[in-house]
Amino acid sequence: MIQSHGLQVFDFQNRAFMKFYSHLNTAVHILEQYDAKMPFHHFIREYLKTDRKYGSRDRKNISRLCYAALRTGNAFPKWSFENRIRAGLFLCTHFSDPVTEQLLDDYNEVIQKSMVDKWNIINGAYQDEMNNGSQEIPPISILFPVPVSEISKAVNPEKYLYSFFIQPDLFLRIRPGMDEIVKKKLVAADLRFDLLQPSAVRLPISTRLDEIFAPERQVVIQDYSSQLTGDMLRKIETPVKKVWDACAASGGKSILAYDILGKIDLTVTDIRATMIHNLTKRFEEAGISDFTSAVYDLTSDAHLPVNEEQDLIIADVPCSGSGTWSRTPEQLQQTDLKAIEGYQNLQRRILTNLIPAIKPGGYLLLITCSVFRKENEENSEFVSSRLKLKKIAEQIIPGYDEAADTMFTALFQKPFNS
C-alpha cells in the first residue's frame, strides 16, 4: 500500500530507466516556458522541433506528461509542475505502464481504482503536504475556472469535469453511400473501431488514417457530437436550397449539411483567410464544387456577403470552447467569467447581424461547443425573445459519455410575416 500521501517519495539514483526522468524534466521546462500566447499543441510542437535528441516516442511521452499537468486545471496551485504532472498522470492513467511505474512509485497499486477514489487519494496527498489541517477533500469543481453554477443545467457537472482526465477519441463520419467500403477498409486495416448511429466510427485517438481512406470522399474526420448537430437539420420541414455557413471554419458543418440536405446553393464565410483557403481544398476533395466563399467579419456593419435571402443560416458561433477543453486543457487556467460574458455579447452581435439575411419562413441553426448557459440557453432565449425567431428545438449534446466534445444546438424559424 501507499507509504505516504506525498508524491515526492522517489529515489532517483536507483532507477533503471532514467529517460523517463529526462522526459519529466523536459515537460517541466516546457510548462514553465508556456505563456499562453498560442494553443499549447502549437507551442509544444514548435518547442520539441528545437530539441533533436528526442525521437517520436520520446516526444509523444513528453506531450503526455505536459497534458497530464494541464488537465489538473486549478486544482493544485501550490504544487510544483513536477508534482502536478505526477498528479495528472495518476488521474489520467487507468492501468500501470512503464511510465507510471517509474514516475508514480507505489501509486501504481491503486491506479485502477475509480476516478472518484483516485481524486480523493491525490487530494489527500495535497492536503497533507500543504499542512492546512483540513480533513475534507475538495470537490472536483476546484479544477474549474468559474463556479459550476455557470454550466448549463442539462450538463452533468461531475461527469463533465471528470472527463478532463480522459483523452477524447477520434471520430469519423461515413459519407452517404460509403458504408460498406469504409467497413471493409477498417477490417482490412485490422483497426479496433466501434460504429455509432447514425454514421459514425469511433477509433483510438492515435489511429493513423494515412493511405486507408480517400480524404473527404469516403469519410470526414468530425467529432461525434458535431456529427449529431445534424439531427437539427433533419427537423427542417420545408425545402432548403440556399444555405449560408456563416462561421464555416474548416467546413465540416457545410459538408454535413450537403450530405443531409442534398445539393444546396452554398455560401461559406469565415473571418480567417487561411480557413477559407483550407476549406476550398477540402471541398474539392469532398466533391463539392458549387459554392461561394468569402472572408467576412460577422461583427461588422459591412454589406452582407449573400445577395439573396437564405433558406438556412448555420451559425457555429465563436465561443469559449469549453465543451472541447478535454482537448485543450490549458484553457482551464486561461478562462474566467469576464471572458465568457465577452463571448456571450460577441455571439449576440453576430446573431443580430445575421437575421436580415434569413428569408421569411427560413431557418437559423445556432451551434456552440460550450457548456456555459450564457453562451447556450441565454443566447437561445435572446434569439427567440429579442430577435423574434420561433424556437423549434434546442438541446445539449453531452459528449462526456462518449469521449467526445459537449455541444449546444438550437433551431429557429423566421416568421413568415416578418
C-alpha positions in Angstrom: 0.0 0.0 0.0 1.0 3.6 -0.3 3.5 4.6 2.4 3.0 8.3 2.1 0.3 10.5 0.6 3.0 12.8 -0.8 4.3 12.5 -4.4 7.9 13.3 -3.6 9.0 9.9 -2.5 11.3 8.8 -5.3 14.9 7.6 -5.2 16.2 9.0 -8.5 19.6 7.3 -8.1 18.2 3.8 -8.2 16.0 4.0 -11.3 16.9 1.8 -14.3 15.3 3.9 -16.9 16.5 7.5 -16.5 15.0 8.5 -19.8 11.6 8.9 -18.1 13.1 11.4 -15.7 14.6 13.2 -18.6 11.2 13.4 -20.2 9.8 14.6 -16.9 12.4 17.4 -16.6 11.7 18.5 -20.2 8.0 18.5 -19.6 8.5 20.8 -16.5 10.7 23.1 -18.6 8.0 23.3 -21.3 5.3 24.1 -18.9 7.4 26.8 -17.2 8.1 28.4 -20.6 4.5 28.3 -21.9 3.0 31.8 -21.9 -0.5 31.0 -23.3 0.0 33.2 -26.4 -0.8 30.3 -28.7 -2.6 27.0 -28.3 -0.5 24.6 -26.3 -0.3 21.9 -29.0 1.3 24.5 -31.3 3.7 25.6 -28.6 4.9 22.1 -27.7 5.3 21.1 -31.3 7.5 24.1 -32.0 9.4 23.6 -28.8 10.2 20.0 -29.5 11.4 20.8 -33.0 14.3 22.6 -31.5 15.4 19.6 -29.4 16.6 16.9 -31.8 17.8 14.5 -29.2 14.2 13.2 -28.8 12.6 10.7 -31.2 8.9 10.4 -32.0 8.2 8.1 -29.0 10.1 10.5 -26.6 8.1 13.5 -27.9 4.8 11.6 -27.5 5.7 10.8 -23.9 6.8 14.3 -23.1 3.5 15.6 -24.6 1.6 13.1 -22.4 3.3 14.4 -19.3 2.6 18.0 -20.1 -1.1 17.4 -20.8 -1.4 15.4 -17.6 -0.4 18.5 -15.7 -2.7 20.8 -17.7 -5.7 18.5 -17.1 -5.5 19.3 -13.3 -6.5 22.8 -14.1 -6.6 25.0 -10.9 -6.7 22.0 -8.5 -3.2 22.1 -7.1 -1.9 25.7 -7.2 0.9 25.3 -4.6 2.4 22.2 -6.1 5.4 22.4 -8.5 4.9 21.4 -12.1 6.7 18.2 -11.3 4.1 17.2 -8.8 1.2 18.4 -10.9 2.5 16.2 -13.7 2.5 13.2 -11.4 -0.9 14.0 -10.0 -2.3 14.4 -13.6 -0.6 11.2 -14.7 -2.2 9.3 -11.8 -5.6 10.7 -12.6 -5.4 10.2 -16.4 -4.0 6.6 -16.4 -6.1 3.6 -15.6 -3.6 0.8 -15.9 0.1 0.9 -14.8 2.6 1.1 -17.7 6.4 1.7 -17.9 6.0 5.5 -17.4 3.8 5.3 -14.3 5.9 2.5 -12.9 8.9 4.8 -12.9 7.2 8.1 -12.0 4.4 7.1 -9.6 6.1 4.6 -7.4 3.5 2.8 -5.2 0.6 4.9 -6.5 0.6 2.2 -9.2 -1.0 -0.1 -6.7 -4.2 2.0 -6.7 -4.1 3.3 -10.3 -7.1 1.1 -11.3 -9.4 2.5 -8.7 -12.4 4.6 -9.7 -11.9 8.2 -10.7 -13.6 9.4 -7.5 -11.4 7.3 -5.3 -8.3 8.5 -7.2 -9.4 12.1 -6.8 -9.7 11.6 -3.1 -6.3 9.9 -2.9 -4.4 12.6 -4.7 -6.2 15.4 -2.9 -5.5 13.7 0.4 -1.8 13.9 -0.6 -2.1 17.6 -1.5 -3.9 18.4 1.8 -1.3 16.6 3.8 1.6 18.3 2.1 0.1 21.7 2.5 -0.4 21.1 6.2 -3.5 23.1 6.3 -5.2 20.9 8.8 -8.2 20.3 6.7 -9.6 16.7 6.6 -12.1 17.5 3.9 -11.4 16.5 0.3 -12.3 19.4 -2.0 -14.8 18.7 -4.8 -13.8 18.1 -8.4 -15.1 21.6 -9.2 -11.9 23.2 -7.8 -10.1 22.5 -11.0 -12.6 24.6 -13.0 -12.0 28.3 -13.6 -15.6 29.5 -12.8 -18.4 28.4 -10.5 -20.2 25.3 -11.8 -23.5 27.2 -11.5 -22.4 28.8 -14.8 -22.8 25.5 -16.5 -25.9 24.7 -18.5 -28.5 22.7 -16.4 -28.6 19.9 -19.0 -24.9 19.2 -18.5 -23.9 16.8 -15.7 -21.2 18.8 -13.9 -19.5 15.8 -12.3 -19.3 13.8 -15.5 -18.2 16.8 -17.5 -15.4 17.7 -15.0 -14.1 14.1 -14.6 -14.0 13.9 -18.4 -10.9 16.2 -18.4 -8.9 13.2 -17.3 -9.9 11.2 -20.4 -8.5 12.0 -23.8 -11.2 12.2 -26.4 -11.5 9.5 -29.1 -11.1 10.0 -32.9 -14.3 10.0 -34.8 -15.1 9.7 -38.5 -18.3 10.3 -40.3 -19.1 7.9 -43.1 -20.3 9.8 -46.1 -23.5 8.7 -47.9 -23.2 5.5 -49.9 -19.8 4.7 -48.5 -20.8 2.4 -45.5 -19.7 -0.9 -46.9 -16.5 0.4 -48.4 -15.4 2.0 -45.2 -16.3 -1.0 -43.0 -14.2 -3.3 -45.3 -11.3 -0.9 -45.2 -11.4 -0.7 -41.4 -11.4 -4.5 -41.1 -8.7 -4.9 -43.7 -6.5 -2.5 -41.8 -7.0 -4.5 -38.6 -8.2 -1.4 -36.8 -10.1 -1.5 -33.5 -13.3 0.5 -34.0 -16.9 1.0 -33.0 -19.9 2.0 -35.2 -22.2 4.6 -33.7 -25.5 5.9 -35.1 -26.2 7.4 -37.5 -23.0 7.1 -39.4 -20.0 7.5 -37.1 -16.9 5.5 -36.5 -15.0 5.6 -33.2 -11.3 5.0 -33.2 -8.4 5.4 -30.7 -7.1 8.9 -30.9 -3.7 7.6 -32.0 -5.0 5.9 -35.1 -3.2 6.7 -38.3 -5.6 7.0 -41.3 -3.0 7.7 -44.0 -3.4 5.5 -47.0 -6.6 3.9 -45.7 -9.3 6.3 -46.9 -9.7 8.7 -49.8 -9.6 12.1 -47.9 -13.1 13.6 -47.6 -14.6 11.4 -50.3 -15.4 8.4 -48.1 -15.1 9.7 -44.6 -14.8 13.0 -42.8 -12.9 13.5 -39.6 -15.5 15.0 -37.3 -16.2 14.8 -33.6 -19.2 12.7 -32.8 -21.2 15.4 -31.0 -20.5 17.7 -34.0 -22.0 15.0 -36.2 -25.1 14.9 -34.0 -25.8 18.5 -34.7 -27.2 17.2 -38.0 -30.2 16.0 -36.1 -31.4 19.6 -36.1 -31.1 19.7 -39.9 -33.4 16.7 -40.1 -36.1 18.7 -38.2 -36.4 21.2 -41.1 -39.8 20.5 -42.8 -39.6 22.9 -45.7 -37.3 22.6 -48.8 -33.9 24.2 -48.3 -31.9 25.4 -51.3 -29.8 28.4 -50.2 -27.6 27.8 -47.3 -25.0 30.1 -45.7 -22.5 28.6 -43.3 -21.6 31.9 -41.6 -18.7 30.7 -39.3 -17.5 27.9 -41.6 -14.0 27.3 -40.1 -12.7 24.1 -41.8 -16.1 23.4 -43.4 -17.2 20.3 -41.5 -20.7 21.5 -40.9 -21.1 22.6 -44.5 -20.2 19.0 -45.7 -22.6 17.6 -43.1 -25.4 19.9 -44.4 -24.6 18.9 -48.0 -24.9 15.3 -47.1 -28.1 15.6 -45.2 -30.0 18.2 -47.3 -28.8 17.2 -50.7 -27.4 19.5 -53.3 -27.6 23.0 -52.0 -26.6 26.5 -53.1 -23.9 27.0 -50.5 -22.2 30.1 -49.3 -19.3 29.8 -46.8 -17.6 32.6 -44.8 -15.1 33.0 -42.1 -13.1 35.8 -40.7 -9.8 33.9 -41.3 -8.5 33.8 -44.8 -6.5 30.7 -44.0 -9.7 28.8 -43.1 -11.3 29.8 -46.4 -8.2 28.6 -48.3 -8.1 25.3 -46.5 -11.9 24.8 -46.8 -11.7 25.3 -50.6 -9.2 22.5 -50.9 -11.3 20.3 -48.6 -14.5 20.9 -50.6 -12.6 19.9 -53.8 -11.7 16.6 -52.2 -15.2 16.1 -50.9 -16.7 16.6 -54.4 -18.4 19.9 -53.6 -17.8 22.4 -56.4 -20.9 24.6 -56.4 -20.2 27.1 -53.6 -19.3 30.7 -53.0 -16.8 31.7 -50.3 -15.7 34.9 -48.8 -13.6 36.3 -45.9 -16.1 38.2 -43.8 -16.3 39.7 -40.3 -19.8 39.0 -39.0 -19.5 41.7 -36.3 -19.0 44.4 -39.0 -21.7 46.7 -40.5 -20.5 45.9 -44.0 -22.8 44.7 -46.7 -23.7 41.1 -46.2 -21.8 38.6 -48.4 -25.0 37.0 -49.7 -27.1 38.6 -52.4 -30.4 36.8 -51.7 -32.2 35.8 -48.5 -31.2 32.4 -47.2 -33.4 29.3 -46.5 -30.9 28.4 -43.8 -28.1 30.0 -41.9 -25.7 27.8 -39.9 -24.1 29.8 -37.1 -21.5 27.8 -35.3 -20.6 31.0 -33.4 -17.3 31.8 -31.6 -17.4 30.6 -28.0 -15.3 29.7 -25.0 -14.9 26.2 -26.5 -15.5 24.8 -23.0 -17.1 21.7 -24.5 -13.7 20.9 -26.1 -11.4 21.6 -23.1 -10.6 17.9 -22.7 -8.7 18.5 -26.0 -7.3 21.9 -24.9 -7.0 21.7 -21.1 -4.7 24.8 -21.0 -8.0 26.7 -21.2 -8.7 25.7 -17.6 -6.3 28.4 -16.4 -6.9 30.9 -19.2 -10.7 31.5 -18.9 -12.7 33.5 -16.5 -16.3 34.7 -16.1 -15.4 38.0 -17.9 -14.3 36.1 -21.0 -17.5 34.0 -21.0 -19.6 37.2 -20.9 -17.5 38.6 -23.7 -18.3 35.6 -25.9 -22.0 36.0 -25.0 -22.0 39.6 -26.2 -20.0 38.7 -29.3 -22.5 36.0 -30.2 -25.4 38.4 -29.8 -23.9 40.9 -32.1 -23.2 38.2 -34.8 -26.7 36.7 -34.5 -28.3 40.2 -34.7 -26.4 40.8 -37.9 -27.4 37.5 -39.5 -31.2 37.8 -39.1 -31.8 40.1 -42.1 -30.3 37.5 -44.4 -32.9 34.8 -43.4 -35.9 34.7 -45.7 -39.4 34.7 -44.1 -40.0 31.1 -43.1 -36.3 30.3 -43.3 -34.2 28.8 -40.5 -31.3 29.6 -38.2 -29.2 26.8 -36.7 -27.2 28.0 -33.7 -24.3 25.9 -32.6 -21.7 26.3 -29.8 -19.1 23.9 -28.4 -19.7 25.4 -24.9 -21.1 24.2 -21.7 -22.0 27.6 -20.3 -25.6 28.8 -20.1 -24.6 32.3 -21.0 -23.5 31.1 -24.4 -26.2 28.5 -24.7 -29.7 28.8 -23.2 -29.4 32.5 -22.5 -28.5 33.3 -26.1 -31.1 30.9 -27.4 -33.6 32.9 -25.4 -32.1 36.1 -26.8 -32.8 34.9 -30.4 -36.4 34.0 -29.6 -37.3 36.9 -27.4 -35.2 39.8 -28.8 -34.7 38.7 -32.4 -38.2 37.3 -32.6 -37.5 33.9 -34.2 -39.6 30.9 -33.3 -37.6 28.3 -31.4 -38.2 24.8 -33.0 -35.9 22.9 -30.7 -32.7 23.1 -28.6 -30.5 20.6 -26.9 -27.2 19.9 -25.2 -25.2 17.1 -26.8 -23.2 15.6 -23.9 -20.0 14.3 -25.2 -18.6 13.1 -21.9 -20.4 9.8 -22.1 -18.7 9.1 -25.5 -15.2 10.5 -25.1 -16.4 13.3 -27.4 -17.0 17.1 -27.2 -20.0 18.6 -25.5 -22.1 20.9 -27.7 -25.2 23.0 -27.7 -27.5 23.5 -30.7 -30.8 25.2 -31.3 -33.0 25.6 -34.4 -35.2 28.6 -35.1 -37.6 29.7 -37.8 -38.2 33.2 -39.0 -41.8 34.2 -39.0 -43.5 34.3 -42.5 -44.9 37.7 -41.9 -41.6 39.4 -40.9 
